[in-house]
Amino acid sequence: MNIQLTISLLASDRPDTLKKCLDSLTPFLKKLNSELIVVFTGKEQETLEIIRQYTSHIIPFTWCDDFSAARNTGLSEASGEWFLYIDDDEWFEDPGEIIQFFQSGEYRHYRSAFYVVRNYTDWSGKQYADAHVGRMCCLTPETRFVNRIHEFLQPFSEPEKMFRSFVHHYGYAEKEDVRGNASKFDRNIPLLLKQYKENPNTQNCMQLVQEYQSVDEFDTAVRYCRQGLKLGEKDARIGACELWMQVRLPILLSSSGHPEEALKEGERLLMHPRTLEVGQAHLHAISANLCWELKEYQKGLSHVRRYHEKMRYLEKHPDKADRQHGATVTYESAKKRAVSAYVAGLLFASETDEWHRIKEILSWMPWDQEDQVSPQYGNLEKWKWSHPQQKETILEGYSALRTGNPYVTLQKALWAEDKHLSAEAEDYYRLCISDCPEGFLYQLAELAARNRFSLEPLLEEITIETWDECTKVLAEHTKTSDMPGFLENLRPGMQRYPICIWRLEQRFLEKILLKQDMGMPELAEPLKQYCDSVTAEAETLYRSELLNEPDHYALPYQYKFTSAIKTVLEHLEKENYQACIPLLEKAVRVFPEMSSVIGKLSNHIEEKLQTPQPVSEEFELLGRQVKQMLYGLIEHEQWQEAWGVVNQLAALLPGDPEVMKLKQEILSH
């Protein structure tokens, strides 16, 4: 019977990934006339038992530091029309496209094929680089593997088929730092140097560049990269290795601390007749980033525009986009540079005052690919707020975009608000509620407060924990003088969520209370409001029997704090100052962040008592507790908060040399 495909697997003793690999090959064996050959270089019986569940065609091989020798052993027993090889630490996500290639008979029109290896750089699976690899070809008597390491098939003839199917590969995820790469480097580099000496070609140069780059020996990597490009020019055909090194060279120069040379080299390669369109797209994007570093803004804007032109050209010529590839340098990887390139373009346009370019560049962004654009939301915000005089131009640019991207929708809401289009602003606001980009919830709340939109639709979509985080940001962003109006605007649209009202009110009051310039008696009213808010929330959430035990472990620290402070305020009204001391000691223990407030209260009580020197034992004890809190603030470098506390402490413990020393230390920062 005719065998369409031989699959050759090189297996060592990696049972975990081996099982995944073999499972992913099973669809080939079920749906095609195919065979599986395993070249076994391991020693463990457990590994052999796994392999025997899938095939009996197992070839033992004694390892001899020659990958081609091992591969050729499997190749010599292949009977298929086509040949595919794979490693035991790789597994297909979905081989359906390749299977269809054979089932349809399409394979008869091609001589070789590439599939994608997805190389992960972390174990979470979020960071990876895709590389098209030539792992399949029509089998002929001349077919063989070459190179002791980083082996490849020869001849690898055209026409070539490019598959989107990919295998997972976590082999590089272990490389978390240079030390983690050292063992592979020490194993690979002698073999590669010997191989290069015997046959100096672009393939060997590229592999040497990769190895030296992996251990941050950039100067050596640059040397082999330049040598590889010279060797490549001797070939009539522009090969994958040459394309990869063209793109890699300016990156290596930049990594070695030579951005000016990197830009110069990148621009030289852009003018070189052997640089293809995919390579040019990469080089324009790389050059744009280098221009930002070197503050060559006008030139950088030109590179961004040229990058866009090259990508549009390749989009219209998919045949070229597919054919031009070199390991990780592909049309797809060039597309992944789009977001950073276009964000750089916005920055360049701002620096050169070419604001008429904003709408154009914003329209180039791949907004519907949120996984790519969302990491840049922070930079886009920083850019927008850094140019308040151009706010109208920027929002106008967003308003013209046709996309459902949630960040853009939020900008459209802000644009409509700026144009006093209240109904349209509310429509965009409601669209954004169900898909608000992470970290931008506070802007929706601010929009609602300014325009008196109901916040209830938003609160229906989020958890109380998410709202708590939002209230902290709102407190940071809102001026204390604006806080009462902000709350009043939101209250009508939050009636069904009283806890959310109280939480926001509490964050605002905490900020007011911690103001350095607030003393007694200004402190009394917001402190009473804070206590009332916390108490109202607690009475909604907890049974009265529990609230009657304010020291109960299940109660939140804010309630324990306010329970003590409410009693302090009652004692102050009755001028029962001495009874306040143990209550303040308790308050500072349960809510140390309020130590400056407690210090102000303590200072007020001390003045009322008019205690002569030395300070009373009770105040000395309280002073020591506040001093401990102060050391904690200094340790965490919270200098502004520490300054407020130390001033109160100085009033509480006048003449204390330790306090004076701490005050000097805080002043020095």
Residue pairs with C-beta under 8 A, 6 or more apart in sequence:
1 33
2 33
2 81
3 33
3 34
3 35
3 79
3 80
3 81
4 32
4 33
4 34
4 80
4 81
4 82
4 102
4 107
5 28
5 32
5 33
5 34
5 35
5 80
5 81
5 82
5 83
5 84
5 102
6 34
6 35
6 37
6 78
6 79
6 80
6 82
6 83
6 84
6 139
7 25
7 28
7 29
7 34
7 35
7 36
7 37
7 84
7 85
7 86
8 37
8 38
8 39
8 71
8 74
8 75
8 78
8 83
8 84
8 85
8 86
9 21
9 22
9 25
9 36
9 37
9 38
9 39
9 74
9 85
9 86
9 87
9 88
10 39
10 41
10 67
10 70
10 71
10 74
10 85
10 86
10 87
10 88
11 18
11 38
11 39
11 40
11 41
11 42
11 47
11 51
11 88
12 40
12 41
12 42
12 47
12 88
13 42
13 43
13 44
13 47
14 47
14 88
14 89
15 44
15 46
15 47
15 50
17 88
17 89
17 90
17 91
17 170
18 47
18 50
18 51
18 88
19 50
20 91
20 168
21 86
21 87
21 88
21 89
21 90
21 91
22 50
22 51
22 53
22 54
23 91
24 91
24 92
24 93
24 95
24 167
25 36
25 54
25 86
25 92
25 95
26 54
27 95
27 96
27 99
28 34
28 36
28 95
28 98
28 99
29 36
29 54
31 99
31 103
32 99
32 102
32 103
34 80
35 55
35 57
35 78
35 79
35 80
36 54
36 55
36 57
37 55
37 57
37 59
37 74
37 77
37 78
38 51
38 54
38 55
38 57
38 58
38 59
38 74
39 59
39 61
39 70
39 71
39 73
39 74
40 47
40 48
40 51
40 58
40 59
40 60
40 61
41 61
41 62
41 63
41 70
42 48
48 58
51 58
52 58
57 77
59 73
59 74
59 77
61 70
61 73
63 70
64 70
65 148
65 191
66 148
67 145
67 147
67 148
67 149
67 150
67 151
68 144
68 145
68 146
68 147
68 148
68 151
69 148
71 85
71 145
71 151
72 144
72 145
74 85
75 83
75 143
75 144
75 145
78 139
80 139
81 107
81 138
81 139
82 102
82 107
82 136
82 137
82 138
82 139
83 136
83 137
83 138
83 139
83 143
83 153
84 98
84 135
84 136
85 135
85 153
86 135
86 167
87 169
89 169
89 170
89 171
90 117
90 167
90 168
90 169
91 167
91 168
92 165
92 166
92 167
93 118
93 165
93 166
93 167
93 168
94 165
95 165
96 165
97 163
97 164
97 165
98 113
98 115
98 136
98 163
98 165
100 106
101 107
101 113
101 161
101 163
106 161
107 161
109 159
110 138
110 159
110 160
110 161
111 137
111 138
111 157
111 158
111 159
111 160
112 134
112 136
112 137
112 138
112 153
112 156
112 157
112 158
112 159
112 160
112 161
113 134
113 135
113 136
113 137
113 160
113 161
113 162
113 163
114 132
114 133
114 134
114 135
114 136
114 160
114 161
114 162
114 163
114 325
115 132
115 133
115 135
115 136
115 163
115 165
115 166
115 167
116 130
116 131
116 132
116 133
116 163
116 164
116 165
116 166
116 167
117 130
117 131
117 133
117 166
117 167
117 169
118 128
118 129
118 130
118 166
118 167
118 168
118 169
119 128
119 129
119 130
119 131
119 169
119 171
119 172
119 328
120 127
120 128
120 168
120 169
120 170
120 172
120 173
121 127
121 128
121 129
121 172
121 173
121 175
122 173
123 170
123 173
129 328
129 333
130 166
130 328
130 330
130 332
130 333
131 327
131 328
131 330
132 162
132 325
132 327
132 330
133 327
134 152
134 153
134 156
134 160
134 240
135 153
136 161
137 143
137 153
137 155
137 156
137 157
138 157
140 155
142 154
142 155
143 153
143 154
143 155
144 153
144 154
145 151
145 152
145 153
145 154
146 152
146 154
147 195
147 203
147 204
148 191
148 194
148 195
149 188
149 191
149 192
149 195
149 207
150 192
150 203
150 207
152 203
160 323
162 322
162 323
162 325
174 180
175 181
175 184
175 214
178 214
178 215
178 216
181 214
181 215
182 215
184 214
185 211
185 214
185 215
188 207
188 211
189 208
189 211
189 212
192 204
192 207
192 208
192 211
193 208
195 204
196 204
196 205
196 208
200 227
200 231
201 231
202 228
202 231
202 232
202 235
202 239
202 241
202 242
202 245
203 241
205 224
205 225
205 227
205 228
205 231
205 241
205 245
206 228
206 241
206 244
206 245
206 327
208 221
208 224
209 221
209 224
209 225
209 228
209 245
209 248
209 252
212 218
212 220
212 221
212 224
213 221
213 248
213 252
213 255
216 255
218 252
218 253
218 255
218 256
219 256
221 252
222 249
222 252
222 253
222 256
225 245
225 248
225 249
225 252
226 249
228 241
228 242
228 245
229 242
229 245
229 246
229 249
232 238
232 239
232 241
232 242
232 245
232 274
233 242
233 274
235 242
238 274
238 276
239 326
240 325
240 326
240 327
241 326
241 327
242 274
242 326
243 276
243 278
243 279
243 324
243 325
243 326
243 329
244 326
244 327
244 328
244 329
245 326
246 269
246 272
246 274
246 275
246 279
246 283
247 279
247 282
247 283
247 286
247 326
247 329
248 329
249 265
249 266
249 269
250 262
250 263
250 265
250 266
250 269
250 283
250 286
250 287
250 290
251 262
251 286
252 262
253 259
253 261
253 262
253 265
254 262
254 290
254 293
259 290
259 293
259 294
260 294
262 286
262 290
263 287
263 290
263 291
263 294
263 296
266 283
266 286
266 287
266 290
267 287
269 275
269 279
269 283
270 280
270 283
270 284
270 287
275 283
276 320
276 324
277 310
277 313
277 314
277 317
277 320
277 321
277 324
278 314
278 320
278 321
278 324
278 325
278 329
278 330
278 331
278 334
279 324
279 326
279 329
280 306
280 310
281 307
281 310
281 311
281 314
281 331
281 334
281 337
282 329
282 333
282 334
282 337
284 303
284 304
284 306
284 307
284 310
284 341
285 303
285 307
285 334
285 337
285 338
285 340
285 341
286 337
287 300
287 303
288 300
288 303
288 304
288 307
288 341
288 344
288 345
288 348
289 340
289 341
289 344
291 297
291 299
291 300
291 303
291 344
291 348
292 300
292 344
292 347
292 348
297 347
297 348
297 351
297 352
298 348
298 352
300 344
300 345
300 348
301 345
301 348
301 349
301 352
301 354
301 357
304 341
304 342
304 344
304 345
304 348
304 361
305 345
307 337
307 338
307 341
308 341
308 342
308 364
310 334
311 334
311 335
311 338
314 320
314 321
314 331
314 334
315 321
321 331
322 331
324 330
324 331
325 331
335 366
336 372
338 364
338 365
338 366
338 372
339 365
339 366
339 372
339 373
339 375
339 376
340 376
342 361
342 362
342 364
342 365
343 376
343 379
343 380
343 383
345 357
345 361
345 364
346 358
346 361
346 362
346 380
346 383
347 383
348 354
349 355
349 357
349 358
349 361
350 383
350 386
350 387
350 390
355 390
355 393
358 390
358 393
358 394
358 397
359 396
359 397
359 400
362 397
362 398
362 400
362 401
363 397
363 400
363 401
365 373
366 372
366 373
367 373
367 401
367 403
367 405
367 407
367 408
368 403
368 404
368 405
370 405
370 406
373 405
373 407
374 407
374 437
374 438
377 407
377 437
377 439
377 440
378 439
380 407
383 394
384 391
384 394
387 394
391 418
392 418
394 411
395 411
395 414
395 415
395 418
396 415
398 408
398 411
398 412
398 415
399 411
399 412
399 415
399 416
401 408
401 412
406 432
406 435
406 436
406 437
407 437
407 440
409 428
409 431
409 432
409 435
410 428
410 432
410 436
410 437
410 440
410 443
410 444
412 428
413 425
413 428
413 429
413 432
413 447
414 425
414 443
414 447
416 422
416 424
416 425
416 427
416 428
417 425
417 447
417 450
417 451
422 451
425 447
425 451
426 451
426 453
429 444
429 447
429 448
429 451
429 453
430 457
432 444
433 444
433 457
433 458
433 461
434 461
436 444
436 458
436 461
441 458
441 462
441 466
441 469
441 470
441 473
442 470
442 473
442 474
442 477
444 458
445 455
445 458
445 470
445 474
445 490
446 474
446 477
446 478
447 453
448 454
448 455
448 458
448 489
448 490
448 493
449 486
449 489
449 490
450 489
452 489
452 492
452 493
453 493
454 492
454 493
454 494
455 490
455 493
455 494
455 497
455 500
456 493
456 494
456 495
456 496
456 497
459 467
459 494
459 496
459 497
459 500
462 470
464 499
464 500
464 503
467 500
467 503
468 503
471 503
471 504
471 506
471 507
472 507
474 486
474 504
474 507
474 508
475 507
475 508
475 510
475 511
476 511
478 486
478 508
480 508
480 511
480 512
480 515
483 508
483 511
483 512
486 508
487 501
487 504
487 505
487 508
490 501
490 504
491 501
494 500
494 501
498 536
498 537
498 540
499 537
499 540
499 541
502 533
502 534
502 536
502 537
503 537
505 529
505 533
506 530
506 533
506 534
506 537
506 558
509 526
509 529
509 530
509 533
510 530
510 593
510 594
512 518
512 526
513 523
513 526
513 527
513 530
513 594
513 597
514 594
514 596
514 597
514 641
514 644
516 596
516 640
516 643
516 644
516 647
518 600
519 600
519 604
520 600
520 601
520 603
520 604
523 597
523 600
523 601
524 569
524 572
527 565
527 569
527 597
528 569
530 562
531 562
531 565
531 566
531 569
534 558
534 559
534 561
534 562
535 559
535 562
535 566
538 547
538 555
538 556
538 559
539 547
542 554
542 555
546 552
546 554
546 555
547 555
547 559
549 555
550 559
550 560
550 563
550 564
551 560
557 590
557 591
558 591
560 586
560 590
560 591
561 587
561 590
561 591
561 594
564 583
564 584
564 586
564 587
564 590
565 583
565 587
567 583
568 580
568 583
568 584
568 587
568 601
571 577
571 579
571 580
571 583
572 580
572 604
572 605
575 608
577 605
577 608
577 609
578 609
578 618
580 601
580 605
581 605
581 618
581 619
581 622
582 618
584 598
584 601
584 602
584 605
584 622
585 621
585 622
585 625
587 594
587 598
588 594
588 595
588 598
588 622
588 625
588 626
588 629
589 625
592 629
592 632
593 641
595 626
595 629
595 630
595 645
596 641
596 644
596 645
596 648
598 626
599 626
599 644
599 645
599 647
599 648
599 649
599 651
599 652
600 648
602 619
602 622
602 626
602 648
602 652
603 648
603 651
603 652
606 615
606 619
606 651
606 652
609 616
611 619
613 654
613 655
615 623
615 652
615 653
615 654
619 652
619 653
620 653
622 652
623 649
623 652
623 653
623 656
626 645
626 648
626 649
626 652
627 649
627 653
627 658
627 659
627 662
629 645
630 642
630 645
630 646
630 649
630 662
631 662
633 639
633 641
633 642
633 645
634 642
634 662
634 665
634 666
637 669
639 666
639 669
642 666
643 666
643 667
646 659
646 662
646 663
646 666
647 663
649 656
649 659
649 662
650 656
650 659
650 660
650 663
653 659
